[in-house]
Each structure stands twice: as structure tokens, then as C-alpha cells.
């Protein structure tokens, strides 16, 4: 018969194993603006996920323009974002729509992530990585056109895209609180549906 101390140890081990099994999601927001609607949407997703997964917003504001002249050795910021994405179980993109396309800063980041690294035997960073796509805009498109372009690119890079559900939120200003911050109302159930779907997708991509 085990004593109480032994039971505590075994219980701690179970908790640690459970934490280790949590999926890790890297959120990539296609805007560098501090309080962009899409960054706020990402934080809303994080709140809905709670402790069911580790959710981290990727900071790539210091990543330089892709330039083969500085590719090897890679800049420190590039190495950092590569390692963050490589260690994630899934990538969740939150993209604005600029002129019917996703922003250039996001394309630049993906270009860096798609390039070979110093380790010639390492597999492509984005290949086979599960991905979800969301977006909010102030216009009526809800970023649908930008998302289509983004899905074309990341599919080409062999990511496993969760094509349904994808979340497109139009007229984002209609879902702000009195302080001017995003407070999802009619779109909240759809974000919750996507959260549950992506967590399941990570288990069964």
C-alpha cells in the first residue's frame, strides 16, 4: 500500500505528463500594430482555449526583409522565429486584408520560414505543420480574399490547412466595446467553434 507522499509524487508526475501532452499553438498575426483588431482576435482565441493548449503570439517585428545576402548565417531574429514555429504543434494565422491581399510583413515572415536553414538535413519548417486561418476587417470582405491568397501560399508550402471552419469577420468596428476594443458579439460562437475544431484538428490532422 502506497503512503501519502508516494501518492503525491505520482499525482505530480501525472500532472506533468498531462502538461507535456498539451499542444502548442503559435499565433501569427499579420499586423505589427500593437492593438490591431487581428491581434485582439488572437487574444480572444487564447482566452477561449484556456488551459487546453499553450498559445503563444509570435513576435516577429524585428525580422528583416528577406535578402539572400544576409541569409547565411541567418539573423538572430530569424533563427528565433524559426525555432518558435518549429517547436509548435500548429500555427494559427490571423490576417488583415490590405488591397485584397494579406500584408507584406506576413509574406516576408513566411518567405524566411520557407527557406532552407544551415542544417541541410533538416526538413522544411512549415511542411506538414497544421494551420488554421482567421481574420477580421473593417470592410465587408472579412478578409476572405486575403485568406484565400494565404491558403494558396501555405498549401504550396505543404502545410496541413484546416479549411473548415475558417473565420472571416466583416465590419469589425461593430463589435467594439465603449473603450474601442474588440468585444465579439455575433462572431463569438464562430470563434469558439473554430477553437474547438482546431484543437481537434491538432489531434487528428
C-alpha positions as CSV (number, residue, x, y, z in Angstrom):
1,X,0.0,0.0,0.0
2,X,1.5,3.4,-1.0
3,X,1.9,6.1,1.5
4,X,0.6,9.7,1.1
5,X,4.0,11.1,0.0
6,X,4.2,8.5,-2.8
7,X,0.7,9.3,-3.9
8,X,1.7,13.0,-4.1
9,X,4.7,12.2,-6.2
10,X,2.7,10.0,-8.6
11,X,0.0,12.6,-8.9
12,X,2.6,15.3,-9.7
13,X,4.0,13.0,-12.4
14,X,0.6,12.6,-13.9
15,X,0.1,16.4,-13.9
16,X,3.5,16.9,-15.6
17,X,2.7,14.3,-18.2
18,X,-0.6,15.9,-18.9
19,X,1.0,19.3,-19.3
20,X,3.6,17.9,-21.6
21,X,0.9,16.5,-23.8
22,X,-0.7,19.8,-24.3
23,X,-0.5,21.0,-27.9
24,X,1.5,24.2,-28.5
25,X,-0.1,26.7,-30.8
26,X,1.9,29.6,-32.4
27,X,-0.3,32.5,-33.4
28,X,1.0,34.6,-36.2
29,X,-0.8,38.0,-36.6
30,X,-0.4,39.6,-40.0
31,X,-0.2,43.1,-38.5
32,X,2.5,44.7,-36.4
33,X,0.1,47.2,-34.9
34,X,0.0,46.8,-31.1
35,X,-3.7,46.8,-30.7
36,X,-4.7,45.7,-34.2
37,X,-8.1,44.0,-34.5
38,X,-6.5,40.8,-35.6
39,X,-4.1,40.8,-32.6
40,X,-7.2,41.3,-30.3
41,X,-8.9,38.4,-32.2
42,X,-5.9,36.2,-31.5
43,X,-6.1,37.1,-27.8
44,X,-9.8,36.3,-27.8
45,X,-8.9,32.8,-29.2
46,X,-6.3,32.4,-26.5
47,X,-8.9,33.2,-23.8
48,X,-11.3,30.6,-25.3
49,X,-8.6,27.9,-25.4
50,X,-7.7,28.5,-21.8
51,X,-5.6,25.6,-20.4
52,X,-6.4,23.2,-23.2
53,X,-3.2,24.3,-25.1
54,X,-0.2,26.5,-24.8
55,X,-0.9,29.5,-27.0
56,X,1.8,32.0,-27.9
57,X,1.8,35.1,-30.1
58,X,4.8,35.2,-32.3
59,X,6.7,38.5,-32.1
60,X,8.5,39.0,-35.5
61,X,8.6,42.8,-35.6
62,X,12.4,42.6,-35.7
63,X,12.7,40.2,-38.6
64,X,14.4,42.0,-41.6
65,X,13.4,41.9,-45.2
66,X,14.3,38.6,-46.8
67,X,17.6,39.1,-48.5
68,X,19.9,36.3,-49.7
69,X,22.9,38.4,-48.9
70,X,22.2,38.0,-45.2
71,X,20.7,34.5,-45.3
72,X,23.7,32.6,-44.0
73,X,24.2,32.8,-41.2
74,X,20.6,33.7,-40.5
75,X,19.9,36.8,-38.4
76,X,19.3,36.1,-34.8
77,X,15.6,37.2,-35.1
78,X,15.1,34.8,-37.9
79,X,16.6,31.9,-36.0
80,X,14.3,32.8,-33.1
81,X,11.1,32.7,-35.0
82,X,12.1,29.6,-36.9
83,X,12.7,27.8,-33.6
84,X,9.4,29.0,-32.2
85,X,7.4,27.8,-35.2
86,X,9.4,24.5,-35.4
87,X,8.5,23.7,-31.8
88,X,4.8,24.3,-32.3
89,X,2.3,21.6,-32.9
90,X,0.2,24.0,-35.0
91,X,0.2,27.6,-36.5
92,X,-2.8,29.9,-36.3
93,X,-2.8,32.8,-38.7
94,X,-4.8,35.9,-38.0
95,X,-4.6,38.2,-41.0
96,X,-5.9,41.6,-42.0
97,X,-6.7,42.3,-45.7
98,X,-4.7,45.0,-47.4
99,X,-5.8,45.7,-51.0
100,X,-7.3,42.3,-51.4
101,X,-4.2,40.6,-50.1
102,X,-2.5,39.6,-46.8
103,X,0.1,42.1,-45.6
104,X,3.7,42.2,-46.8
105,X,5.1,41.7,-43.3
106,X,3.4,38.3,-43.2
107,X,4.6,37.4,-46.6
108,X,8.1,38.3,-45.6
109,X,7.9,36.2,-42.5
110,X,6.6,33.2,-44.5
111,X,9.4,33.7,-47.0
112,X,12.0,33.4,-44.2
113,X,10.2,30.3,-42.8
114,X,10.2,28.6,-46.2
115,X,13.9,29.0,-46.8
116,X,16.4,26.2,-46.1
117,X,18.5,26.6,-43.0
118,X,22.1,25.9,-42.2
119,X,21.2,22.3,-41.4
120,X,20.9,20.8,-44.8
121,X,19.3,17.6,-43.4
122,X,16.5,19.5,-41.5
123,X,13.0,19.2,-43.0
124,X,11.2,22.3,-44.2
125,X,9.9,24.2,-41.1
126,X,6.3,24.6,-42.4
127,X,5.9,21.3,-44.1
128,X,3.1,19.1,-42.6
129,X,2.5,21.7,-39.9
130,X,-1.2,22.0,-39.1
131,X,-2.6,25.5,-39.8
132,X,-5.8,27.5,-39.1
133,X,-6.7,30.8,-40.6
134,X,-8.9,33.7,-39.3
135,X,-9.3,37.3,-39.9
136,X,-11.2,40.4,-39.1
137,X,-11.6,43.6,-41.2
138,X,-13.5,46.9,-41.1
139,X,-14.9,46.3,-44.5
140,X,-17.4,43.8,-45.8
141,X,-15.0,41.1,-47.1
142,X,-14.0,39.9,-43.6
143,X,-10.5,39.1,-45.0
144,X,-11.9,36.3,-47.1
145,X,-9.9,37.3,-50.2
146,X,-6.7,37.7,-48.2
147,X,-7.3,34.3,-46.6
148,X,-7.7,32.7,-50.0
149,X,-4.3,34.0,-51.1
150,X,-2.7,33.0,-47.8
151,X,-4.2,29.5,-48.0
152,X,-2.8,29.2,-51.6
153,X,0.7,30.0,-50.3
154,X,0.8,27.9,-47.2
155,X,-0.8,24.9,-49.1
156,X,2.0,25.2,-51.6
157,X,4.5,25.1,-48.7
158,X,2.8,21.8,-47.7
159,X,1.1,23.0,-44.5
160,X,-1.9,20.9,-43.4
161,X,-4.6,23.6,-43.6
162,X,-7.8,23.3,-41.7
163,X,-10.0,24.6,-44.5
164,X,-13.2,24.4,-42.4
165,X,-14.1,26.2,-40.4
166,X,-12.3,29.4,-41.4
167,X,-13.3,32.5,-39.6
168,X,-14.0,35.7,-41.6
169,X,-15.3,38.7,-39.6
170,X,-16.6,41.7,-41.6
171,X,-17.4,45.2,-40.2
172,X,-15.2,44.7,-37.2
173,X,-16.0,48.2,-35.8
174,X,-19.5,47.0,-35.0
175,X,-18.1,44.6,-32.4
176,X,-16.1,47.1,-30.3
177,X,-16.9,48.0,-26.6
178,X,-17.1,51.5,-25.3
179,X,-13.4,51.6,-24.9
180,X,-12.9,50.9,-28.6
181,X,-11.5,47.4,-28.0
182,X,-12.8,44.3,-29.7
183,X,-15.6,42.6,-27.8
184,X,-17.0,39.9,-30.0
185,X,-20.8,39.6,-30.0
186,X,-22.3,37.9,-33.0
187,X,-19.0,36.4,-34.0
188,X,-18.2,34.9,-30.6
189,X,-19.9,31.5,-31.3
190,X,-18.0,31.1,-34.6
191,X,-14.6,31.8,-33.0
192,X,-15.5,29.2,-30.3
193,X,-16.4,26.7,-33.0
194,X,-13.1,27.3,-34.7
195,X,-11.1,26.9,-31.4
196,X,-12.7,23.5,-30.8
197,X,-12.2,22.4,-34.4
198,X,-8.5,23.4,-34.4
199,X,-7.8,21.6,-31.1
200,X,-9.4,18.5,-32.6
201,X,-7.5,19.0,-35.8
202,X,-4.2,19.1,-34.0
203,X,-5.0,15.6,-32.6
204,X,-6.2,14.3,-35.9
205,X,-4.7,16.4,-38.8
